[in-house]
Amino acid sequence: MVWVLLIGMLLALLVGPSWWVKRVLAKHSKNRADLPGSGGQLAKHLIDAFELTDVTLEQTEAGDHYDPISKTIRLTEPVYHGKSLTAVATAAHEFGHALQHHARYKPLTTRTFLAKQARLVEMLATGALIAIPVLSVVPGAGVFARLLLVVVVASMFFSTIIHLVTLPVEFDASFGKALPILTQGDYVSHGDISAIRKILLACALTYVSQAMIGVLNIGRWIQLLRR
């Protein structure tokens, strides 16, 4: 019975945030005639209002995000053209990242640096995964296979660190940047503030489930190393 409860709690931690995020964003994605503009129009307006002359705005199919390398806010079609609370809040959240970059917000610069190293770490881990089965059948090479397994675990740990560093970045973009902009600038009505808070929380929690899955994977590989 205890194991069933533990498994249930683990599944809730892994699946719960992702399910809640999708539910909240979908609930408030209906276009509203009373909103002054689309998500894309709001992002463009904020770029001009805050005089971030080096920041550009694009439509994308790769998910809503801010690219610190090219200083570009990229919004999906429903957000770019949508006049919904989800579109407006998401655009403000991504603009929040642009503001962080402009202010040289330390957690964002740290995440950007780690993300640049992630490609190299991923290549090393891929090479290790390919080599491990070969070395495991070579007489006397078992110790090297075990060392490569350590490399794989380290790569997963590195990925999890990036996700954990991302959390304060996302929460600041939502509640340190986007929420004050939307409320103080009268971009949404007072009656919509509660919904806006939930949407911004959903934006901030996007990476939570990924971080939890990363922690779980690390635990499984560490158990394998102990055998």
N, C-alpha and C positions, 0 to 999 in steps of 0.2 A: 504493500500500500504506500509506503514511504517513497519507494522508487517511482511509483506512478505519479505521485505529487511532485517530485523533483523534476521528472520529465515534463510534466505539464507546465511547471513554472519556467523551465528552460525554453520550451516552445513559445510560451507567452512573451518571454523576453526577446526572442529572436523574431517572431512573426508579429507580435502586438504593435510595436511602433510603426512598422511598414503598413500594416492594415489600417491603423488609425490615421496616418498621414494621407493615404489614398482616399479614405472616406471623407476627411475634412475638406481636402482640395476639391473633390468631386461635388460635395454638398453646396459649395459656394461658387461653382463655376458657371452658373447661369448668368447670361448677360443682363445688365441692368440699365434701363434708359436714363435713370437719374444720376448715373456716374458721369463726371465731366469728360472722361476720355478713356482710351484703351491703355493696357499695360505698356505698350510701346510708346504711346504718346506721353505717358507719365514719365517714363525713363528718359525720353528725349528732353522733356521739360526740366527734369531735375538736373540733367547734365548741364543744361544751359544756365539754370538758376544758381547752381553751385560753381559755375565757371570751370568745370573740368574739361578744358578744351582738348586734352589729349585722349579723352575717353570716347570710344565709338560705340555704336549700337547696331546689332545685326539680328536677323531672324535665323533660327537654327532648327535642326531636327535632332540634335544631340543632347537635348535636355537644357533646361534653364541654368545658366551659370555665368560667372564672371571670369574672364581669362586675364590674369595679371601679367602675362607675358606680352600680349598685344594690347592690353588695356581695353578690352572689348566686353560689353555686356551683351550676352547672347540669350535671346528669348524664343521659346517655341511659338508656333503659330497661334495656339489658343491664348497664350499670354500676350503676345505681341499685338494681336488684333482684337482680343477679347475685352469687353467692358464689364467684367465681373469683379467681385471682391477678390477672388483667387488671383485673377490676372493683375489687378492693381497691387495687391500685397506682395505677390511674387516679384513683380518688377521693382518694387521698392526695396525688397530684400536683396536682390542682385545689385541694385544701385548702392546699397549699403556696403557691399564688398568693394565697390569702386571708391567709396569714401574712405574705407579702411586703408586701401592701397595708397590713396592720396595722402593720408595722415601717417603713413608708414607704421601701421598697426602691427606690433611685434608678432603676435600669434599668426597673422596672415603671412608675413614675410618668412616666418619659420616654416609654415606649411608649404609655401611655394618652394623653398629651398629643399625640403624633404621630398616633395613631389618630383623635383628634377632628378633626384638620386634614385627614385623608385624604379625607373626604367633599367638602370644598371643592375640594381639588386634583383629585379625580376629576371633578367637575362642570366645572372649567376645561378639563381634558384632553378631555372629551367634546365640549364646545363647539368646541374647537380642531379635533378630528377632523372635525366636521361642516363647519366653515368652510374647511378646507384645500382640498378638491376644488373649491369654488366660487371661491376666490381664485386657484387655479392656472390657471383659464381666463380670468381677467380680465386684460386687457393692463396691464402695469406693476404688478400686485399680487403678482407672484411672490415678492418679498422678504418680504411680509407672511405669505404661506403658509409660507415657510421659518422665520420667527420663531415661528409657531404650532406648527411641527414641533418646535422647540426646547422649547416648552411641554409637548408630549406626552412627549418624552424625559425632561424634568425630572420629570414626574409618575411615570414608571416608576422613575426613580432614587429618588424619595421613597418609593415603595412598597417598593423593595428595602431601603432604609434601615430601614424599619419591621420587615421580616423579620429583618434582621441584628441589630437591637437586641433582637428577641424571643429570639434564641438564648441569650444568657446568662440571661435571665429564665426560660426553660424549663429549662435545666440546673440552675439554683439551686433551682427548684421541685421537681425530681426528686431531686437528690443533696444539696442543701443543706438541704432541708426534709423531703420525703417519706421518703427512705431512713432517716435517723436516727429518724424517728417510728415507722416500721414495724419496725425492728430493735430499738431500745431499748425499745419498748412491748410487745414480744413479740406483735405482731399476726399474724405469720407465723412458721413454724418455721425453724430454722437451715438445713434442707435446701432451703428455697424461696428463700433469699436470692439465689442466682445467677440464678434466673428473674426475681425481682423487679427485680434490677439491669437485666436486659435489657428488661423491660417499661417501666421508668422511662426508660431510654435511648430506647426507641421513642417514648414520650410527648414527650421533649425534642426528638426529631428530626422531629417532625411538620412543622415549618416549613422544614426544610432544602431540600427539593426546590422549594418555592415561591420561596425566596430565590435558588436557582440559576437557575430559569426567569426570574426578574426580571433577573438579571445578563445572561443570554443575550439577552433582549429589548432591553435597553439597548444592547448591542453591535451588534445588527442595526440599530437606529434611528440610532445614531451613524454607521454606515457609509453609511446613506441620506443623512444630512446632508452627508457629504463629497463626494457626487456633484455 
